[in-house]
Amino acid sequence: MQSVSALEVYQAGELTVIGFGGREVLDDMNVADCRDELVELIRENNCQVLAFDLTRVRLIPSGLLGLLASIRKQGVEVHLYNPSADIREVLEITKLDQVLQLHDLDVAV
């Protein structure tokens, strides 16, 4: 597993899967560093779909939401798996739930 700043890359390729190592709050993330590394991952792997595993994550910084929206504008599909109720609420308020694909999966903990 390759480490990208606060991110963990579970799979890299046309479908790239990223997680947050089971952390609940991502308030100490450096969004600029994440952006640079995600852009590089997308370019190096010809990524078409970027999937984020949000299992156990309760809150994400607003800068990360903006980053997800900008990735979507670059033509890469963004999928969010297991967003918390709080994250879903923010996505609905900001209308990002209309451009990002949300999924719920049962995950063995």
Solvent accessible surface area in square Angstrom, and as a share of the most:
residue,aa,sasa,rsa
1,M,173,0.77
2,Q,103,0.46
3,S,87,0.56
4,V,5,0.03
5,S,58,0.38
6,A,26,0.20
7,L,0,0.00
8,E,56,0.25
9,V,6,0.03
10,Y,89,0.34
11,Q,89,0.40
12,A,48,0.37
13,G,20,0.19
14,E,107,0.48
15,L,77,0.38
16,T,0,0.00
17,V,34,0.20
18,I,0,0.00
19,G,0,0.00
20,F,4,0.02
21,G,42,0.41
22,G,32,0.31
23,R,75,0.27
24,E,88,0.40
25,V,47,0.27
26,L,0,0.00
27,D,112,0.58
28,D,111,0.58
29,M,18,0.08
30,N,80,0.41
31,V,35,0.20
32,A,45,0.35
33,D,65,0.34
34,C,0,0.00
35,R,107,0.39
36,D,82,0.42
37,E,63,0.28
38,L,0,0.00
39,V,62,0.36
40,E,80,0.36
41,L,9,0.04
42,I,22,0.11
43,R,166,0.61
44,E,106,0.48
45,N,39,0.20
46,N,94,0.48
47,C,5,0.03
48,Q,85,0.38
49,V,35,0.20
50,L,0,0.00
51,A,4,0.03
52,F,1,0.00
53,D,40,0.21
54,L,3,0.01
55,T,22,0.13
56,R,123,0.45
57,V,2,0.01
58,R,112,0.41
59,L,82,0.41
60,I,25,0.13
61,P,34,0.21
62,S,92,0.59
63,G,37,0.35
64,L,1,0.01
65,L,14,0.07
66,G,43,0.41
67,L,9,0.05
68,L,3,0.02
69,A,21,0.16
70,S,45,0.29
71,I,1,0.00
72,R,87,0.32
73,K,173,0.73
74,Q,112,0.50
75,G,54,0.52
76,V,9,0.05
77,E,63,0.28
78,V,1,0.00
79,H,21,0.10
80,L,0,0.00
81,Y,55,0.21
82,N,27,0.14
83,P,8,0.05
84,S,29,0.19
85,A,84,0.65
86,D,70,0.36
87,I,4,0.02
88,R,65,0.24
89,E,100,0.45
90,V,62,0.36
91,L,0,0.00
92,E,95,0.43
93,I,127,0.64
94,T,68,0.40
95,K,123,0.52
96,L,24,0.12
97,D,48,0.25
98,Q,135,0.60
99,V,71,0.41
100,L,4,0.02
101,Q,80,0.35
102,L,43,0.22
103,H,56,0.25
104,D,99,0.51
105,L,105,0.52
106,D,153,0.79
107,V,71,0.41
108,A,104,0.80
109,V,147,0.84
